Amino acid sequence: MDNVRAEEFEGLDAVVIMEPALPEAAKPEFAAVYEDSPIPFFFADSETIIYAFLDEQVDYGETLETEPGEYLMGAFNGTTISLGLYNDIKSKETIASAYNRLFKIIETAKETGNFK
């Protein structure tokens, strides 16, 4: 999280934050970093909604749970996105499929400046 704190994003297309860094990533000091970032941020396998990361007033430990199947959640240029697992099943194959879709989304964001 030190690179995020220092906003060192040169040479990166996106940042994916995974467990066990999610509670730290949800600290209020990072919300503005995600909002103003020139690259997308994604949060993997979080049990709480994305606003725990994006809203300084929302506490990670006390937020609503994610919808079933949400595995990867992202934010970029004021837009959020979530990617689920096939049939809400957490397996090596469904996780790989979610990351394949994520990499395509990152390419689109790199080319267009948004998720679409």
N, C-alpha and C positions, 0 to 999 in steps of 0.2 A: 504494500500500500504506500510505501515511501515514494515510488515513482508517480503514483496518482497524486499524492499530496504535492509533489513538486511539479506536477503537470508536465511530465516528460513523455511526450507522445510522438516525438519525431521518429519517423520510420515505421510507425505502427498503423495498421489499417483499422484496428479495433482492440478493445480490451475485454477479456472475459474473466470475471471474478468468480471464484469457486469457493466451496467450503474448504477450509474453515475460516476464510477471510470475510465472509458475508456480514457477520455482526459488526466488524470494524468498518467495512465498506458502507454501512448504513449510518455511520456517525454523521451528525448534521454538517460538519465541516466539509464533507465531500459532495453534498447536494449541488452546490453551485458549480463544482468541477464537472459533474456529469452534465449539467444543463448547458454549460458554456463550452464543452469539449468539441474540438474539431473532428473527433472520431466517435463512433458508437461505443457505448458501454453495454455489456451483457452480464447478467447475473445468473449463474447456473445452479439449479437444484435448490432454490430458495423456498422456504416454507411460508414466507410472507409475501404480500403483494409488492409490486415494484415501487409503489409510493413510499415504502419504508426507506428507499435509497434516494428518492428524488425530492421528498418534502422534508424540510428541516424540522417540522412540527410532529412528524410521525415517528414513533418509537419502534425499532425493529422487533423488540420482544413483545410488544403489545398490539401489533397490527393484525389485520385480517389475514387469514390463510389464503394461499393461492387457490385458483380453481383447479379441480382435478385435471391432471394431465399437463399442466404448465410446467415445463422443465427449464426453458431458457427464456429470460425476459430481457428486453433491451430498451435503450433510450438513445435518441439521436435527434438533434435539431427540433426539439419540442414534440417529438412523436415517440410513442411507445409501441412495442411489439412483444408478442409472446409466442413461443413455439412449444407445442406439446409432444408427447410421446405417443406413438401409434397405439391405439386402444388403451391408453393410459397404463401401459405395461412398461416397467423399468427393466430393461435388459440391455445387454451389450449391443444388440442389433438396433433397438429402438433409439438408444442414445446416439449411436453412430449416425442413424438417419437424421436425427434432430441436428447434429453438428454439421452434416452435409448441407442441410437447408440453411443453417446459420452462415456457413461460408459463402453460399450464394447470395444471401442477404447482405453480407459484408461487402461483397464485390459490387452489388447494386448501389449500396450506400457510397462506396468509394467513387463510382462513376457518376452518380446523379446527385449526391448530397442529401439523399433521404432514403427511406426504406422501400420506396416504390419504384 
